[in-house]
Amino acid sequence: MWASLVQANELLFRPGGHDHPSTVIYSPDTAAFDDDPDRLRGIARALYALKGTGQEDAELAAFSRTLASEMEYEMRMRVPQSLAGDAEVYCTDIIVSRRHLPDGVLRSPLFPLIIHPEKTAMTMMLPSRYWPNELIETERPPA
């Protein structure tokens, strides 16, 4: 399934030797996003816009605080319906393993994610060796 980046450690956007955390959103409702992953990207942008802002709505305020903290880690936090609409969307923190990225650098806000919601709240980026070639090519910088 697709994941969309909400925020990530800036070190992931350039070559390096270490893995780093990031916050992503995903939906187990693949029918809602498989044909339009940019819709998921729009929700991620809306969440990031909440970072560190004052919010009267308790759910939005929780996201604002968590994203601003950058030291609190959340697993499978439900995205409010006011942002996700009718789709079931979750926000979670992952460690981005550079070995799972083409060329070891995060270049795209969208990538495949592995989940098993019945067994665990943990998620992980699908290693790029299993990505479709079209996605790998969009991840590589122009020659």
C-alpha positions, 0 to 999 in steps of 0.5 A, a space after each residue: 500500500 502507499 504511504 505519504 511522508 508527513 515529515 522526516 529527518 532532513 538527513 534522509 534527503 542527502 547521502 549518509 550512513 545512518 537511518 532516521 525517523 519519519 512520520 508517514 500516513 497510510 490507509 488500509 483502505 487501498 481502494 481509496 488511494 491505490 489509483 490516486 496516491 496524490 490524494 494521500 499526499 494532500 492529507 499529509 500536507 494538511 497534517 504537516 500544516 498543523 505542526 505547532 499551530 494552536 487548534 481548538 479541535 482536540 484531535 487536530 491539537 494532538 497532531 499539532 503537538 506530536 508533529 511539533 515535538 519531533 521527540 514523541 513517537 506515535 504508532 497508528 494514530 487515526 487521522 481525523 475525519 475532517 482531514 481524511 474524509 470517509 477513508 480510514 487513514 493512520 499516521 505513524 512513525 517509522 525508521 527509514 532504512 537507507 538500504 530500502 531506498 533507491 540510492 540510499 536517499 529519500 527523494 519522493 514523498 510517496 512510497 510503498 509501505 508494509 502493514 499487518 493491522 491485525 497483528 501489529 501497529 508496526 509498519 515498514 517501508 517496502 524495500 526498493 528491490 520490490 518496487 515497480 521499475 517506474 517508481 524506482 526511476 522516479 526516485 533516481 535523480 536525473 543524469 
